[in-house]
Amino acid sequence: MTNMTLAIPDDLMEVIRKHKEIKWSEVARQALTDKANELKLMDQILYRSTLTERDAIEIGKIINKKISQRHKLQ
């Protein structure tokens, strides 16, 4: 197994030090595993996609406009 070193904010380190009963390396390992699994799934979904970044931006603009209209933000 490979080791990893992380830089974390001081306020987070305070919480970690307070709760020594938690196996923080396991918490981090599980969070990384969950994120990696999400990325693998996204890669599988997008594998044969022909959607371009420009297409995605245009779709996003249309969605934002419709949401704005629905909530009367314009």
Backbone torsions as a table, in degrees:
resi	resn	phi	psi	omega
1	MET	NA	142.3	-179.4
2	THR	-89.7	144.9	175.8
3	ASN	-94.6	153.3	-179.5
4	MET	-135.8	139.4	176.8
5	THR	-109.6	133.9	-178.0
6	LEU	-120.1	146.5	169.3
7	ALA	-101.7	126.6	-179.4
8	ILE	-129.2	153.0	-179.7
9	PRO	-63.9	152.1	-178.3
10	ASP	-59.6	-39.0	-178.7
11	ASP	-65.5	-33.5	175.6
12	LEU	-69.1	-39.4	179.5
13	MET	-63.4	-33.4	177.0
14	GLU	-61.1	-44.5	179.5
15	VAL	-64.0	-43.2	-179.9
16	ILE	-61.4	-44.0	179.8
17	ARG	-64.8	-33.5	179.9
18	LYS	-68.8	-29.0	-173.4
19	HIS	-115.8	70.7	-178.7
20	LYS	-71.4	-13.4	179.2
21	GLU	-72.8	-16.0	-179.5
22	ILE	-87.3	136.4	174.5
23	LYS	-85.6	88.0	-173.1
24	TRP	-64.1	-31.8	177.7
25	SER	-64.9	-34.7	177.6
26	GLU	-70.8	-38.5	176.6
27	VAL	-60.2	-47.0	179.7
28	ALA	-64.4	-43.6	180.0
29	ARG	-60.1	-42.6	-179.6
30	GLN	-67.3	-41.0	178.3
31	ALA	-62.6	-42.3	178.3
32	LEU	-65.7	-40.3	178.4
33	THR	-63.0	-45.2	179.4
34	ASP	-60.2	-45.5	-179.5
35	LYS	-65.1	-41.7	178.5
36	ALA	-62.4	-39.4	178.1
37	ASN	-65.7	-38.7	175.7
38	GLU	-61.0	-44.0	-179.5
39	LEU	-65.8	-39.1	177.2
40	LYS	-61.7	-43.5	179.2
41	LEU	-63.6	-44.1	178.8
42	MET	-61.4	-41.8	177.2
43	ASP	-60.4	-41.5	178.9
44	GLN	-64.7	-41.7	-179.4
45	ILE	-65.8	-40.3	-175.2
46	LEU	-87.6	-3.8	-173.5
47	TYR	-50.8	-46.6	-177.4
48	ARG	-105.8	12.4	-177.6
49	SER	-70.6	142.3	175.8
50	THR	-107.1	7.1	178.8
51	LEU	-67.1	127.8	179.1
52	THR	-94.9	168.0	177.1
53	GLU	-61.8	-39.2	178.2
54	ARG	-61.4	-43.1	177.3
55	ASP	-58.9	-45.5	-178.2
56	ALA	-62.9	-40.1	178.4
57	ILE	-64.2	-43.4	179.1
58	GLU	-63.7	-43.1	177.7
59	ILE	-61.8	-42.4	178.5
60	GLY	-60.3	-40.8	178.4
61	LYS	-63.3	-42.9	179.3
62	ILE	-63.0	-44.4	179.7
63	ILE	-62.4	-46.9	-179.9
64	ASN	-60.1	-40.2	179.6
65	LYS	-64.2	-44.5	-179.2
66	LYS	-65.3	-41.0	178.3
67	ILE	-64.1	-43.2	179.1
68	SER	-61.1	-43.3	178.6
69	GLN	-65.0	-42.7	-178.6
70	ARG	-61.2	-38.5	-177.5
71	HIS	-97.0	10.9	176.8
72	LYS	52.5	46.9	179.2
73	LEU	-91.3	-6.6	178.9
74	GLN	-112.6	NA	NA
